[in-house]
Amino acid sequence: MGMNVGSSSGSGEPEVLMDVNTTPLIDVMLVLLVMLIITIPIQLHTINLDMPPPSTNPPPQEPVVHTVMIDFDGTIYWDENALPNIDAVNSKMAEVGAMPISDQPEIHIKPNKLVDYGAVAAVMASAQRNGVKKMGMVGNEQYVK
């Protein structure tokens, strides 16, 4: 609190100034806040994890892939070698299907966009009949042979 000296009031008595100077209060609060921050102990949040030991197994090998292309005229290519008929496709699929599932190569079927659906269905049916488990369609771009 303070007093106003030399007031302009006509009574001759000094007027009491009713404003409180808050600057020292703010300074004290800031000092207390800084002291509080400095004195708080640093807390370390740690989690103990029991991680498995590193694996000594070799990385997995790339799978063997056989590409079956079906040309626009129905000609079937096994890894870019033309097969004479559907019986040759059946024998190749039987070889793949006789292997254990973990050792079976992947069969990627790539039909030409102009090929008749029946030729593609015959190859897929042959794979299914012979127990081929890893088979998929890849692209439908036109092939030039």
Contacts in CASP RR format, 6 or more apart in sequence:
PFRMAT RR
TARGET T0000
AUTHOR 0000-0000-0000
METHOD contacts of the structure
MODEL  1
MGMNVGSSSGSGEPEVLMDVNTTPLIDVMLVLLVMLIITIPIQLHTINLD
MPPPSTNPPPQEPVVHTVMIDFDGTIYWDENALPNIDAVNSKMAEVGAMP
ISDQPEIHIKPNKLVDYGAVAAVMASAQRNGVKKMGMVGNEQYVK
1 16 0 8 1.000
1 17 0 8 1.000
1 18 0 8 1.000
1 20 0 8 1.000
2 16 0 8 1.000
2 17 0 8 1.000
2 19 0 8 1.000
3 14 0 8 1.000
3 15 0 8 1.000
3 16 0 8 1.000
3 17 0 8 1.000
4 14 0 8 1.000
4 15 0 8 1.000
4 16 0 8 1.000
4 17 0 8 1.000
5 14 0 8 1.000
6 14 0 8 1.000
7 14 0 8 1.000
7 15 0 8 1.000
9 15 0 8 1.000
63 105 0 8 1.000
63 106 0 8 1.000
63 134 0 8 1.000
64 105 0 8 1.000
64 106 0 8 1.000
65 105 0 8 1.000
65 106 0 8 1.000
65 107 0 8 1.000
65 108 0 8 1.000
66 78 0 8 1.000
66 79 0 8 1.000
66 92 0 8 1.000
66 96 0 8 1.000
66 105 0 8 1.000
66 106 0 8 1.000
66 107 0 8 1.000
66 108 0 8 1.000
67 77 0 8 1.000
67 78 0 8 1.000
67 79 0 8 1.000
67 80 0 8 1.000
67 108 0 8 1.000
67 110 0 8 1.000
67 138 0 8 1.000
68 76 0 8 1.000
68 77 0 8 1.000
68 78 0 8 1.000
68 89 0 8 1.000
68 107 0 8 1.000
68 108 0 8 1.000
68 109 0 8 1.000
68 110 0 8 1.000
68 123 0 8 1.000
69 76 0 8 1.000
69 77 0 8 1.000
69 80 0 8 1.000
69 110 0 8 1.000
69 111 0 8 1.000
69 112 0 8 1.000
69 143 0 8 1.000
70 76 0 8 1.000
70 77 0 8 1.000
70 109 0 8 1.000
70 110 0 8 1.000
70 111 0 8 1.000
70 112 0 8 1.000
70 115 0 8 1.000
70 119 0 8 1.000
70 120 0 8 1.000
70 123 0 8 1.000
71 77 0 8 1.000
71 112 0 8 1.000
71 115 0 8 1.000
71 143 0 8 1.000
71 145 0 8 1.000
72 112 0 8 1.000
72 113 0 8 1.000
72 114 0 8 1.000
72 115 0 8 1.000
72 142 0 8 1.000
72 143 0 8 1.000
73 115 0 8 1.000
74 115 0 8 1.000
74 116 0 8 1.000
74 119 0 8 1.000
75 82 0 8 1.000
75 145 0 8 1.000
76 82 0 8 1.000
76 83 0 8 1.000
76 86 0 8 1.000
76 88 0 8 1.000
76 89 0 8 1.000
76 119 0 8 1.000
76 123 0 8 1.000
77 83 0 8 1.000
77 145 0 8 1.000
78 88 0 8 1.000
78 89 0 8 1.000
78 92 0 8 1.000
83 89 0 8 1.000
83 92 0 8 1.000
86 122 0 8 1.000
86 126 0 8 1.000
89 122 0 8 1.000
89 123 0 8 1.000
89 126 0 8 1.000
90 126 0 8 1.000
90 129 0 8 1.000
90 130 0 8 1.000
93 107 0 8 1.000
93 126 0 8 1.000
93 127 0 8 1.000
93 129 0 8 1.000
93 130 0 8 1.000
93 131 0 8 1.000
93 132 0 8 1.000
94 130 0 8 1.000
96 104 0 8 1.000
96 105 0 8 1.000
96 107 0 8 1.000
96 127 0 8 1.000
96 130 0 8 1.000
96 132 0 8 1.000
97 104 0 8 1.000
97 130 0 8 1.000
97 131 0 8 1.000
97 132 0 8 1.000
97 133 0 8 1.000
99 105 0 8 1.000
101 133 0 8 1.000
101 134 0 8 1.000
104 132 0 8 1.000
104 133 0 8 1.000
104 134 0 8 1.000
105 134 0 8 1.000
106 134 0 8 1.000
106 135 0 8 1.000
106 136 0 8 1.000
107 127 0 8 1.000
107 132 0 8 1.000
107 134 0 8 1.000
107 135 0 8 1.000
107 136 0 8 1.000
108 135 0 8 1.000
108 136 0 8 1.000
108 137 0 8 1.000
108 138 0 8 1.000
109 120 0 8 1.000
109 123 0 8 1.000
109 124 0 8 1.000
109 135 0 8 1.000
109 136 0 8 1.000
109 137 0 8 1.000
109 138 0 8 1.000
110 137 0 8 1.000
110 138 0 8 1.000
110 139 0 8 1.000
110 140 0 8 1.000
110 141 0 8 1.000
110 143 0 8 1.000
111 119 0 8 1.000
111 120 0 8 1.000
111 137 0 8 1.000
111 140 0 8 1.000
112 140 0 8 1.000
112 142 0 8 1.000
112 143 0 8 1.000
113 140 0 8 1.000
113 141 0 8 1.000
113 142 0 8 1.000
114 142 0 8 1.000
124 135 0 8 1.000
127 135 0 8 1.000
END
